[in-house]
Amino acid sequence: MSIVSASMQHFDVAVVGAGIAGAGLAAELAPHGSVLLLEGEGQAGYHSTGRSAAFWSETYGGPAVQPLTTASGPVLRAGGFLRPLGSLHLGREVDRPLADSLLAAFAGSGVVLEPVDPAAIVPGLRPDWTIGILEPSCAYIDVAALHADCLSRAARAGARLVTGAALRGARREGGRWRVDSAAGSFTADILANAAGAWADSIAALAGARALGIQPYRRTVAQLRTAPAAPADLPHVIDIAGTFYFKPEPGGRIWLSPHDETACHAHDVAAEELDVAEAVDRFEHAVDWRVEAVERRWAGLRSFAPDRLPVYGFDPELPGFFWCAGQGGFGIQTAPAASALCAALLLERDPPAALDPAPYQPGRFASTGR
């Protein structure tokens, strides 16, 4: 057994990953104990958080994610992180069963969904798009400001952020964690895995069994169109899941083909074929002319096998906590998810109206994980 230096800095919790998951968790934990926030990149939020399509939608992620999104809404509004946008779920007659399923899934949830004539909302909409369901609560979300606020709150409460600190190994020694990183070694009572697309890799380094959290590439492109996007255009999403787009300043459009391409965790970039596919789908929905693709980028989304987030202590490895598998909804759920994870980690009652049971990592134990 190795000897831990008496001078090695010790923390109550070491959080791996300083994207929105780790930053939000650190902000909630820091008032209650010493927190180390380790980030492998040279800056926090470089991957998924820094490449978000930046909208908040209560239906995004499905009914099991909606309570986290809805509970986050008041916090995000009070902080000035949301601006009105609205979302139009768009479909053709063949998509009628999907539209009916969407309405049924959120019936009684408190989420307002209104059947509308989509042609009255989207100018130049092609005539075969006859189904429209409006979600008025959808909003722009200022991702950079939210992430910066989490990091700032964590720092003010005493959390220490260390960048360029890719994890090299972690092991339990004498009831605590010895954490070795590219920026040095530390000890902690609890190791929290908030590493996004790298979550299973971090688990392996710590001796935990992987949960099957799979990274996926998601593509976004900024378009200049003729006509320019109307300022009052809502976020528009295909009910069948083949595209979404939303207006941006200057009449631009942010467009995604709603792709999910399984990949390994790395610094992803947009591929030409995915951008071309997005533009083709866009032009089959509206008769606008795409004058230029001005920017393109890709980000990572990571899902557990059941596509729900994973929050809680590992059932097999003492002191190892999961805050991962947040798919594309980690930012919009951040306030509630961070509060829930902090309560679970501190062994306190969860926030009202949030049931942690669907998100516990132990749900994978019976399937061999």
N, C-alpha and C positions, 0 to 999 in steps of 0.2 A: 504494500500500500504506500502511495506517495505521501509525502509530508507537505501540508499546506503551510505556507509561510505565515508567520504571525503578523507580518506587515501587509499582507494581501488585503485589499479593501473588501469589506463584506457588506452585502445588501440584504434587505428582507426579501426583495423580489428582483430578479433579473428578467427583463422582457426582451425577447429576440425579435427584432423587426420594428422599424420606426415609421411605417406607413400609418394609415388612419387607424388600423386595428391596434397596433402597439402604442401609438401616440395617445389615442383615446383611453386605452387601459392605464397607461402611465399617469395621465392627468387625473384619473379617478382614484388611483392607488396612492399617489405621492403624499396627499395630506394625512395618510394613515401609517406611513412607514417609509423606509429608505428604498428607493427604486433606481435601478440601473437600466437604461434603454440602449441596447446594442443594435447598431445598424451597419450592415455589411457594405453598403455603398458609401460614397463620399458625401451624400446628402440624403436626408430623410425624405421618403415619399417618392423616390425616383421612378419606380416601376408602376404598379397599378394605380396608386393614389394620384400620381402626377399626370396620368393619361386618361382620366375619367371623361365620359361623355357629359357629365355634370348636369344631371337632372334628378329630381326627387319624385318618385311615383309610388303611391300606396299599393298599387297592384303589382308592381315589379317584384319578381321573386315568388309570387303566389301567396295563397292564404296563410301559409305557415310562417312566412316572413313578414307579412303585413302588420302584425302587432308591434314588431320592432320598429318598422317604418313610421307607423302612426304615433307611437309613443315618442319618437324622436322629433316629430313635427313641431310641437310647442317650443322645445329647446332651440331648434334651428331657427324658428321664426323670431324668438326673443333675442337671439344673437345676431340677427340681421343677415343670416346666411342664405335665406330663401327669397326669391322674387317670383311673382306670378307668371305662369306660363300656360298651364292647362295641357291636357293630352287627349288626342283623338285616336281611338282605336279604330282602325280602318279595315274593311273587308269587302270581298265580293260575295255573290250569292252562294257560291260553293262553301264559303266560310261561315255560313249561318250557324251550324252546330257549335263552332268555336266561339262565336259571339254569345250564343245562349249559355255556353259553359262558363264564359267569363262573368256574365251577369249572375249566374247561379252561385258561382264560387264566392262572390263577395256580398251576396244578399245577407242582410243582417249584420254586416261587419261595421257599418257606419261609413264606409267608403261610398261616396256619391258617384254613380255611373248613370249617364243619361243618354238614351238612344236619340240620335240626331241625324239630320240629312248632311252627310259629309261634304256634298258639293256646295253647300252654303257656307262652309268653313274654309275649304281649301280651293282657292281659285285655280282653274286649269286642271281640275281633277278629271281623269279619264272616266267615261261614263259607266264602265263595268264595276267601279268601286261604289257600291250602293249602300253598304252598311257602315254606320258610324256610331260609336259609343264615346261620349265625352266624359273625361275624368277631370273635373274643374280644379281639383286640389293640386295637381301636378305643378311643380315649380322648378325654376332654375336653382341650382345650388352652387354656392361659391366654395368650391373644393379647396382651393389654396388657402383661403381665409380660415376655413374650418380646421384644416390640418395645422396651420400656424397657430391657431388659438389653442388647440390641444397641446402642442409642444410648449407653448408659452405657459399655460397653466401648470403643466408638469414641472417645468423649470422653476417657476415661482414657488412651487411647493417643495422644491429641493431635489427633484429627480435629476439624474446625471445622464446626459445623452453622449454617447461615444460613437462617432461615425468611422468608416473604414475599419469596422470591427467584425469582419466575417467570422462566424463561429467555426472553430477548428475541432472542438470536442467539448463534451460535458459529461461529468460522471458524479455519482453520489459518493461522498466520503464523509463518514461520521455523521450522517443525518443531514448533511447540507450538500449543495451543489458546488463542484469545482468547475468553473466555466473558463475555457481557454479560447481566446479570440485573436485575430490579427492585430488587435490593439492592446493586448495584454491579458492577464488572467485575473479572475475575480471569484469570490464565493457568494452564494446566495442561499437562502432557505428554500425559495421556490423559484423554479424556472418556468417562465410563461412563453409559450410558442405562439407568436403573432407574426410569423414569417410569410404569410400569404402563399404564393405559389411554391415556396421553398419549405412549407410546413412539414411535409413528410420527410424531407432530407434532414431538417433540424431534429425531428423525432429520432431518426436513425442515429444521428451523432450522439444523442443523449441516451440511447439504449431503449427507446420506446418503439413499439410496433407501429408501422405506418397504418393510416386509416384509409388509404386509397384516395387522398386528395389530389385531384388531377388538374394541372394547369391547362388553360385554353387561351388561344390568341383571339383577340377581338379587334377589328379594324374600324377606324374612323377617318373620314376625309372631309376637308372643308371645300365647299364648292362656291363658285361664283356663277349665278344663273341669270337668265333673261326670261321672264322678268325677275327682278330681285325679290327675295322672300319678303312678304308683307310683315310689318313689325308686329302685328297682332296674330300671326300664325302660331298655333299651338305646336307642341311636340306631336309628331304623327308617327304612329307605330302600326305596322301590319299585324293584324290579329293572328295570322298564320306564322308570324315570326321570321319573315324574310328580309325586313329592313325597318329602320326607323330614322327619322331626321327631325331636326329642330332648328329654329332660326337663331342667328347670332348677330352681333352688331355689324352694321354696314351692309345689311341685306344678305349676308352670307348664310349658307346652310351647313350644318354638321350632319353628315350622313354615315350610317353604318349598315352593312349588309346583314347585321345581326348574326355574324359568324361565330362559331365556336370550333376552332381547330385545335385538337389535342396536341400538346407539345411538351417539351421539357422546360423547366424553369430557366429562363435566360432573358437577355435584353432583346425583346422581340421588336420587329419592324414590320410595317405594312408591306404586303406583297401586291404586285401590280394586278394579278388576277382577281384578288379580293376587292380591290378598289374598282376595277372594271365591272365586276359583278354587282357591286353596290350601285354604280351609276346606271347600269342597265335596268335594275329593278326600280330605281327612282324614276327613270324615263318611261317605264311602263305604268307608273302610277299617276304622273302629272305630265302635261304637255310643255313644261318649261324646257328651255335649251340650256344645257350645261356648257358654259363658256370656258371654264377652267377648273381644274382640280388644283387648288392653291396650296394645300398642305395635306399630308397623310401621315398617320401614325397608328401604332397598335399597342395594346396593353394586355396584361395578363389577368385572367379571371381564374379562380380556383374553386372547385366544387368537391365536396364529399360525395360518396356514391349516391346518397338520397337527395342531394342538392340543397340540404339545409346546413346552416353553420354549425360549427363544433365548439361548444363552450363548456368548460368544466375540467376538473381534475381527471387525469388518466386513471382508469380503474386498476391498472396493473403496476404503474411506476410511481412510487410516492414522490410528492412534491413537483410533479410535472403537470402543467396546466395548459390546456388547449384554448386558443382564441383564433380560430382559423376557419377555412372553408366558406368564406363570405361571398363567393361568386362575384356578381356585378353589383351587389346591393350593400357592400360594406360601408360606403360613405353615407348613403341615405339612412342607414340604421345606426350610425356610429354613436350618437348620444345614448340611446337605449341599450345597445349592445355593450358599450363600455361600462355603463352602470350595472348591468346584469352580471357581466364577467367579474367586475370588482367585488360585487356582493358574494358571488360564488367563491372567489379566491379568498376573501376575508371571512368566509363562513358566516355571512349575515343573511337576513331575509332578502329575497329578490325584490326589485321594485314592483309596486302594485300593478296588476293586470299583465305581468310578464311571467309566463310559465317556462321555467328552464328545462323541463323534462324533454321536449322534442330536440333539444340541442346538445344533450349530454353525450360525451364520447363513448360512454358505456353501451350505447345502443348498437355499436358494431361488434361487441364482444362475442355474441352468439353466432356470428357468421364467420368467425375466424379472422376478421379484420384484414 
